Amino acid sequence: MAEERGTLRAIAWQEAFPALRIFSALRMALNFKALVLAAIAVAGMTAGWRTLGQIFADPDNPELARAIQQHNAWPWHRPLSAPGVDEITTPRAWPAESPLLLAWDEMSGPLRQLYGVHPDPYHPYRPAPSFASFGYLLCCALWGLLIWAFFGGAITRLAAVAFARQENVSLGQLAGFVSPRLSAYFVAPLFPIVGTLFMAAFMAALGLLMRAEIGVLLASFVWPLVLLGAFMMAFLLVGLFFGFPLMWGAISAEGTDSFGALSHSYSYTYQRPLQYLLYGAIAAVVGVLGWYLVSLFAVLIIQLGNWGVSWGSGNARIESIYGPVSMGSAADTGAAIIEFWNNCVRTIAFGFVFSYFWSATTVIYFLLRRLIDATELDEVFMPNEDQKHGLPPLKTGPDGVPAVVDEAAAVSDEGE
């Protein structure tokens, strides 16, 4: 009896410390489908930005030229080298920054620059932004949002099903889930921005009145309304900044629309901000480890391929393949194709940054949902589940008691 009372058989660590489940995001992010989806998305986003740069290009606008230059780098030009391993074609670097920060910086770059194009009110001599710069950054932000509305939605759906049900989803099923909800993924983050611009328009109208001397006096009487509007703008923008990733998780896990995603993300962000920050900090630390391992593995793949071939070709030939000197038309074509395959490895490795971002934020959404709404972690919306597990067809019998109808009989009745 004493032995039975004093025996501690096991500790459910993930139940005691739910934050440990964030480590599962690393496994989900390394899913090959998620890596490929992220790689295609980041390449497509960069291609769109480069195309927009050519459309808006103006040699007489240095401000626009700087903005275009910041969005011209292809993903395979990112350094992937790790300490102790040098790749021939990339600089030596330590990937110490978390994928969460890297992905957010990459996706929100045009939007953050768009926020900074307004002249600084405390530096009145700063030149006003050009219409071309504003239009370019706005188009880049919308293009990036459209790209990630589909591919980010697919990755979060893949992570949601894997986390809740430990099941893998095919590419066809992902496309079938995301396509009808593409507008929800795309529109959800736009509502706070539209609301902010709407209030800014009223403030701008008041600002026009303040150009006159008497306008300043009149504006002083309604200035509390300006502060109230500024409070609402801050509420929307802070919630968008932190809650934006949760919108994708809400749609992928709940199958909800853009309004539902907006409600869930703002509710979770403002009700449990410290818990959210804790989960984000843990995910950031885990991501650094994963990013280091992925970048190291990618560099080793390329380097070991070169090393193995060099036993037959010699080091001089390998160096000439990556060098600027021409080796002849046939050899130059072969070198270009070799570089293409190496770039595929680098792009997939860099895709881990975005794959992990969406996987980790999806896991965080599940954890916050259980914390706030007391929803079990294994609950996820499945489009066909209601049909699969719904009630069987019923038919009232001669005695007035409902009874289950045989499926074959139900089909024959429908045919009649």
N, C-alpha and C positions, 0 to 999 in steps of 0.2 A: 504494500500500500504506500509506504513512504517513498519507494522508488518511483512509483507511478506519479505521485504528486510533484516530485522534484526534478523530473526529467524534462529538459528543454530540447525538443527534437529538431526544430529548424526555426529560422527567422526569415520572414518574408520581407527582405530588404526593400524591394520596390514598393511594397505597401507601407512600410514604415517611413521610407524616404522616396516619395513619388518622383522627385527630381532626377533620380537615377534612371528613369525611363528615357530621359533625353539622350542617353548613350545609344539607344536604339535608332535615333535619327542618323547616326553615323553609318549604320548598316543599310538603312533605307537609301541614303544618299549615294552609296556605292553600288546600288542596283544599276546594271548596265543600261537598262531602258531609261532610267532617270538621268544618267550621265549623258547619254546620246541626246535626249530631249533638251537638256540644258545646253549642250554644246551647239546644237542646231539653233536654239533660241539666241544665244549670245552672238553667234556668227550672223544670224539674220538681223539682229538689232544693230550690229556694227555696220552691216551692208546698207541698211536703210539710212543710218546716220551719214555714211559716206555719200550716198546718193543725194540726200538733202543738202549736204555740204556743197556738192557740185551745182545744185540748182540755185542755192542762195549765194554762191561765191561772188565776192566783190573785192577786187584787189585794192580798192581805195578805202576799204573799211577795215582797219586793223583790229577793232574790237570783234567783229564777226570772224575774222581770220583766226584769232586766238581761240574763239569758241569752237570753230570747226576743227582746229588742230587737236583739241582735247578729246574729240570723239572719233578720231581717225584710226586709232590703233586696233589692229586685228587681235583677236584673243590669242592666237598662236605666237604673237610677239611678246606676250607676257613672260617674264622670267620665271622659270620653274626649278632652277638649280637649288640644291640643298647643301648644307655644310659637308665638306669632304668629298663631294662629287661635282665635277665640272663638266658641263655639256659644251660641245664645240660651238654651238650656234646661239647660246643664250648666256647672258652675264651671270656671274656668281651672285646669289642672293639668299637670304633667309626668309622664308615665307611666314613671318611671325604674326602678321595681321590675321585676324579671324575671318573666315569666310562670311560670317554675318555682316561684318563691317565692309568687306570688299564688295559683296553683292549689293548691299544697300547703297554704297557710294557709286557703284557703276550704274545702277538702275535709276537713282534719283538725281544723277549729275545734271541733266538738262533742267530739271525742275528747280533745283537749288540755284543754278545760275540764272534761271528766269526770275527768281525772287530777288536776286541781287542786281538786276539791270536797272532798277529805278534809281534816279539820282539820290545821293545821300542828303537828307535835309540839313545835316550839320556841316556839309561841305558844298555850298551852293555853286561852286565853280566847276564841279564835276560835270562833264558833258552828258547830256541826255542820251539814252540809248537809241540806236537806229531802229527803224521799223523792221529792217531785214534781220537784225540780231534777235529781236523779240520773236519774229515769225519763225526763224530757224529753230530756236530753242523750244518754242511751243510745239512745233511739228515733231522735233526729236522726242519730247516728252510723251506726246500722244502715240507716236510709233512704238516707243519702248513699252508703253502701257498695253498697246494692242498685242505686241509679241508675247508679253508675259501673261496677258489674259488667257491665252491659249496654252502656252507651254508651262507657265507657272501653275495654271489650273490643273493640267495633266499631272504634273509632279506632285502637287498637294493631294490630288485624288489617289495617286499611286501610294503615297505615304499614309493617307488616312485608312485605306483598306488594309494595308500591310500592318499598321499599328493596331487597329481594332480587331481584325479577324485573322491576321497572319496569312493572308491570301495575296496572290500575285494577280495583277490585272493586265490583260493583253492590251496592245496598242489600239486595237479596234474598239475595245470597251472604253478605253480612255477617251478616244475621239468621240464615241457615242455619248459619253457623259458630258464632256466639256462643250461640244459644239452647240447644243441647245441652250447652254448657260453662258455662252461667250459674252453676251451683252451684260449679264450680271457681273462677271469678273471685271469687265471693262468699265462699267458705269459706277460701281460701288465707290471707288476712290475719288470719282469726279464730283460727287455730291458735296463733300466738305469744301472742295475748291470752288465750286460754283457758289455755294453759300458765302464763302469769304469774299469772293469778287462782288457779289451782290451787295454786301454791306460796305465794301470799299467804294462802290459806285456812289452810294449815298454820302459817304464821307468826302469823296471827291467833289460832289455837288456843293457841299458846305465849304470846301476849300476854295471853290470858284467865288463864292460869296465873300470869303475872307480876303480876296484881293483888294476889295475896297476897305477903306478905313472904318466905315460904319459896320462893315461885315464882321470885323473882328469882335466888335462889341456884341452884335447879335449872336455870333457863334458862341460867345462865352456863356450865354444863358442856356444853350442846349448842349453844352460840352459834356454834361453827365451822360447824355445819350451817345455821344461819341465814345466815351469810356465804356459804356455798356456794349456798344457794338464791337469795340476792340476786345472786350472780354470774351464775347461770343466767337470772334475770329480766332483768338488764342485757344479757346476750348476746341474749336474745330481742327485747327492746324496741329496742336499737340496730340490730339486724339488720332489724327491722320498719320502723323509721323511715327507714333508707336503702335497704333492699331492697324495700320495698313496691311502688314503681313497676315494678321488674323482674319481679314476679310476673305482671303483665298481659302484659308482653312475652314471657315464657316460654311462657305458654299460647297466645298468638296466633302465635308463631313456631314452636313445637314441637308444638302440639296436645296438650300434656300435661295431666295432671290437677292437682289442688290440691297434692298431695304433691310432684310433680315441679316445680311452680312454686316451692314453698317451698324445695326443695333447691337449685334453680338460683339463686334470688335470694340466699340466705344464702351459698352457695359463692362467688358472684361478688363479693359485698359484702366478705367477710372475706379472700378470697385476694388481691384487688387493690384495697385501699381507696384508695391514693393515685391509682392510675389512674382509678378510679371518680370520685374527687373532681375530678381534672383534667378529665375529660369533662363532669362536672356544671358546673364553673366556665365552661368554654367554651360549653356550652349556655345557661347563664344570661346570658352576655354577648350571644350571638347573639339570644337571646329579647328582650332589651331593645330592640335595633334593630328586630326584627320587630314588637314591641308598639307602638313609637312610630309605625312606618309604617302599621300597621293602624288605630290610633286616629286618626292624622292623616287617613287616607283616609276613614274613617267620618264624621268631623266635616266634611270637605269635601263629602261627598255631601249631608249634611243642609243645610249652609250654602249650597252652590251651588244646591240646590233652592229654598231660600227666596229667594236672590238673584234667580234667574231668574224666579220667580213675581212677585216684588215689582215688576218692571218693568211689570206689568199691574195688579196689585192695589194697589200703593203700600206703603210701609213701614209705615204706620199699621195697615193690615189685617193684615200679617204679625205685627206686635207684638201686636195684639189676639187673634190666634189662640192665641198662647202666654201671654197675660195672664190674670189672674183675673176680669176683668170679663166679664159675660155679653153675647153678641152676638145673642141670640135662640135659640130652640130648634133651628131648622134649622142655623144657623151653629155653635152649640155642638156639635151632633152631628157635623158635618163636621170641626170642630177636634179632637174626640176621635178620629175615624178617622185624621186626619192624624198625630196623636200616636202612634197605634198603629203606623202604618207606620214612623215615625221610630224608635220603640222596637224594631221588628224589626231595623233597621240597627244600633242600639246593641247589641242582644243578640247578634247574629251577630259583631259586632266583639269583644265581651267573650268570646264563645266561643273566640276565638283563644287566649286564655290557657290554656284546658284542651286545646284541639286541639294546641297546641304542646307542652304538658307531656307528653301521652301519646305524641306523635310523637317528641319528643327522647329520652324514656326508652326507647322501642323501639329507636331507633338505637344508644343507649348499650348496650342489651342485646346487640345484634348485635356491637358492637365488643368488649365484654367476653367474649362467647362465643368469638370468634376468638382472643382473647388467651389464654384459659385452656384452652379445649377444642380449639383449632386447627380450628374449624369454619368453612368458607368462608362469606363474607358472602351469597352467592347461594342458600344453602340455607334453605328455609322449607317447613314442612309444608303440603301440599296434599291435602285429603281424598280427591279422586278420582284422584290421580296414580298410586296403586298399581294401580288398575283399568285406567287408560289405558296404562300402560307395563309391565304385568305380563307374565308368560310366557303364550304362547298355549296353548290346550288341547292336550294330548299324548295319543296313543293307541298302544298296542303293536300292531305289525303282525304278520302271520303268521310273519315270520322272527324275531320277538322283539325287534326294534329299535324304540324309541319314535320316532314321527313326528308332525309337526304335523297336527292335524285341521283340515280345512276348516271355516270358521265355519258355513256353510250346513248341512254334514253334522252338525256338533255340535248345531245347533238342532233338526234333524230327529230326531236320536237322543234329545234331551231330551223332544221331544214324544211319542215312542213310549214 
